[in-house]
Amino acid sequence: MKILILGGTGFIGSHIVELCVTRGYKVSVLSRGETADKLPPQVERLFGDRSAGQAGLDALRNGCWDVCFDLSGYTPLQIRASSEVLRGKVNHYIYFSSIKALDASADHPLTENDPLHPSVDETMTEIDNRTYGLLKASCERIVKEYFPAALSILRPQVVVGPQDLSGRLVYWILKSQERIRVLAPGDGVDFLQVVDVQDVAGFSVTLAEIQLFDTFNLSGEKLIWSDFLELLGIEDYVWVASEYLENAGISFRELPLFRSRYGSESRYMNVSNEKAVRSGLTLMPFESTLAKVKAWMQNSDRDQIMLPCIQEELLSAEQEARLIEGFLGSTFLN
């Protein structure tokens, strides 16, 4: 197969590239080429800038591919431009959306049948926690316009694994190694779900190989926080009520992965993977994911396992200690 990957130098994309090369497929990757990459030498590098509209995609105009994996389409302007250029040049378009494209107000595990967020103005380009899901929902609608009969949409949840620089799982692994009292958010029964990047990459390539055109939510095993801390081996911790943390202005940015079951985003940690599993998604045990990430961390410097900008957002040891002491002395325990 001839494979085109938009976003092949990123976290998920690099794992898909590696898997496709291993299986003997001819792989082309579009990137801006502004930084050095670690792609295998046999990968064809195409250079362009999706934010420049169709004018930034000239490198795609003379090619044709069996499959396009689109991992870098975040705004309607980007998606419409690339869809215009690639229409008629791709036999199977696989768009990576997000579970946050779904409206999370439902009182049940999110499925593929839950509604998308409403569309936004296609000129919107600002990406933050408020707009991200709205933009992804609009992007889904656009790719359906251009590839109605040859489209797969994947909605990953929180994706973790080696080379994940977001710090979401790394933060808690580091906590398990520091041998200090840990702030444990909530009361232990809030849901937590992550999905391994290798499981996501494997399922994505399988869809391409069998030409399965459909929409899938991709989520891993559903845990509760008490089980999560036990798997991490954290023994010295204090549960700090989610209401206390919210009043203190603490969010998922300071405490990665935590979504209170009382919060507006709780359903993003309660996602059904049944449809994807029936169609071939395999999930490795969470313990295996932890072991792989720990091994990667051991062979990397701190700035190589977490972006500096992420490190600046996380709770410091001093902040964590103050929050624990403040909570223990508060009326929340009375």
N, C-alpha and C positions, 0 to 999 in steps of 0.2 A: 504493500500500500504506500501511496504518497501522502504524507502527513504534513499539514501546516499547523503550527502552534503559535498563536498570538499570546504572548506572555510566557514563553518557554524558559526564560531565565529566572523566573520567580520560584517561590517555594513549591507549590503544587506542580507548576509547569515543568520544573527541572526533573521531578520524579517521573512525569509522563514522558519526557524526552528520553530519559534513561531506559524506561521500559520499552518504548517503541524501537529504540536503537538495538536493544538486546534481542528483540524479536525480528530484527532484520528489515525493518521498514525504512524507507527513505524519508528523512525528517528535514523540514525547513522551519526556521524560527524567525519571526519578525520581532525586532527590538530596535530601540533608538541607538544602540551601540555606543552609549556614552560611558559605560563602565565595562571592565573586563568581565568575561563570563567563564564558567567552568564547564561549558557544553563539550560533549565528545567531538573530536576533530572531524568526524564524518558528517556532522550536522551542517546543513547549508544555512548561512546567516544572511538574512534579508534585513535591510535597514529602513526604518520609517518612523513616523510619529503620528499616532492615532489622534492626538489632540489637535493636529493641524487639518483635520478633515480629510476629504478625498485627496487633496494635494499632498498629504503626507504618506499616502499609500501607493505611490507609483510602483514600488517594488513588487506589488501583488498583481499588477495588471496583465502580465504576460504568462502567468502560471495557471495550472489546474491541479486540483488535489482531490484525492478520494475522501479525505476527512479534514476538517478544520476544528481544532480545539481552541476555543476562545476563552482565555482566562484573564484578559486585561481590558475587557469592555465594561466600563463603570458608568458611563453617562450616555444618554440617548444620542447626543451628537456623535460620539465615538462609534456607537453601534450602527447608527443609520449610515454613516460614511463607509464603514467597512462592509456593511451588508450590500450597499450599492455596488461596491467594487467587486465583491466576491460572488454576487448572484450569478449563477450559471457557471461558476468556476469550481464549485465544491459540491460533492455528491452527498455529504453528510456533515451537517453543522452541529457541533456539540458546544452549547453555551453554558458556561459556569456562572450561574446566578448565585443566590444566597438564600438560606432559610429565612433571612430577614425580609425577603421580598413578600412573605406571607403576612397577612394581618394576624397578630398574635392575640386577638381578643377572645378566641375560642376557648371554651372550658373543657378541652380534651387534648390528647396528644395531636400535634399538628400532622396533617397528612397532605398528600398532593391535591386533595379536593378542597382544601381550605382556600378562601379567596385571597387574591393578591391585594396589595395596597393600591389605591387609585393612582392613575397616571399623573405625572408632573409635567410642567412646562419643559419642552425638549431643549430649551436653552440653559436649563439649570446645570451647573457644573460643580457647585460646592458640595464636597463630600465630607460628611461628618456622621456621628451616630444617629442624628435625627433624619438625615436625607438618604443615607446609604440604602436602606431597604426600599424606599420610594423609587430611587433611581434604578435599582435592580429590577423592580417590578415593571417599570416602563421599558427597560431594555428587553425584558422577556417578550413583551407585546410586539416590539419592533422586529425581533428576529423571527417571530411567528409570521409576520407579514411577508418576509423575504424568503423564508425556507419552510413553508407550511407542511410539506410532505416529506421533508428530509432533515428533521430537527430533533435533537435531544436536548433537554434542559436539565441540568444538575443543580441541586440546591444544597451545597455542603453546609453543615453546621460548623462547629469549631473544629478546624483541622489542625492536628498536632503531629509532631514527629521530628526526626533529625533535620537540621537546617531551618527550623521554624524560629525566626528571630523576634516573634511577637512577645515572647516572654510569658505567655499565658500558662503553659505547663511548667516551664523552666523555673518560674518564680516559686512554685510550691515545692519542686524538687530541691531547690536551694534551701528553702525553709526546713525541709526534712534533714538537711545536712548541717545546719547551724547550731543545733543543740541548745536552743534558747526557747523560752515559752512563746508559743505561736498564737496569734489571733486567728481564731476559727470563726468565719462569718456565719451568722444565723444560729440555728439550733440543732443542726445535724441532719435534718430531714429534707432540706431543699434539694432539688434535682441537679445533677451535673452530668452532662454528656459531651464527649469529644469523639472525633473519628480520626483514625490513623491515616496519614497521607498516603501510605502505600496501599491501603484498602481503597481509597478514593482513586488513585492512579490506576490500579488494577481493574476496577469496575469500569472506569472511563474507557480504557483501551478495549475491554471486552465488548462494550457497546459498539465501538467502531468495527470490531471484527465481525460481529454478528448482525450489524446494521439494525439495531433496535432503536426505533424512533419513539421516544416517550419522555415523560417528565418524572424525575425521581428526587425525593428528599434523601440526603445522605447523612446519617447520624450513627453514632456508635452505641455501645451498651449504656443503658441508663443506670447511673449510680445515685446514691445519696451522699451528702458530704461526710457523714460519719464513716462510711465505707471508703471514701476517697482518702481521708486522713489515715485510715488503717492501712490501706495499700501503700501509701507513702512512707509508713513507719513513723509517723508523727505521734508521739505519746504525751508530750507536755504542751497542752493547748487550753485555751479558754474560749468557750462559745460566747460571742458577742452579738446581741440581738440585732437583726437587720434594721429595725426601727432606730436603734441607737446609732448605727453606722450611717443611716440616711440623714439623721439629724446633724451628724458631724460632717456631712458633705462628702462621705466616702462612697465611691462608686466602683464599678468593675474595672476602671482604669487603675485605681490604687490597689484593688484586690481582684486580680484577674480570675475569670471563670465564674465568679459568683453572680447568680441571678436569684434574688429573693423570690420565694413563691408568692409573696404579696405584691411584687412589683409588676410593672406593665410589660416587662420582657421575660417573665417567668416561663412562658410557653416555648421560648427558644431553647430551653433546656428540657423540653418534654416533646420530643419529635419522634414520630413513628418511622421506622426504617423497613417496615414489613414489605412494602412493594418492591423496594430495591433488593432486599434479601431474596425474595421470590424470583427476581430476575438475574441473580448471580452475584450480588454483593456479598463478599465474605468479610468477616470481622475478626481480626486477631484479638486475643485476650488483652485487656487493658494492662495487665502485668507485663506483657511482651512489649507494648508501646513504651511503658516506663523504662524498661531495661534498655531499649534502643536509644532513647533520649539521654539517659544517664551515661551511656557509653560515648555518645557524641559529645556531651558536655565535658567529660573527663579529658578528651583530646583537643579541647578548644579553650582559648582565652575567653574571659568574661564578655568582652566586646564582640566576640564571634558567636556568642550564643544568645545575645539579646541586644537589640538596637539601643544605642545610648539615649535616644529620646524616650524610649520606653522605660529605661532604668530611672530616668528623672521623674517619671510619673508615679512609680511604685512607692508604697509606704516605706519609709526609713525605719530602722530599728527603734529609733527614738519615738517616732510617731506611733508605731505599733505598741510600744510599752505604755505610752500615755493613754492611748485608747483603751487598752486592757484595764489599766488602773482606774480610769474614769468610769468605765462601765461597772467595774466591781464595786465602786463607791456610789453608784447611781441608784435612783428609785426603780430602775427596770428590774432589779432583783428582789424588790419588796412585794 
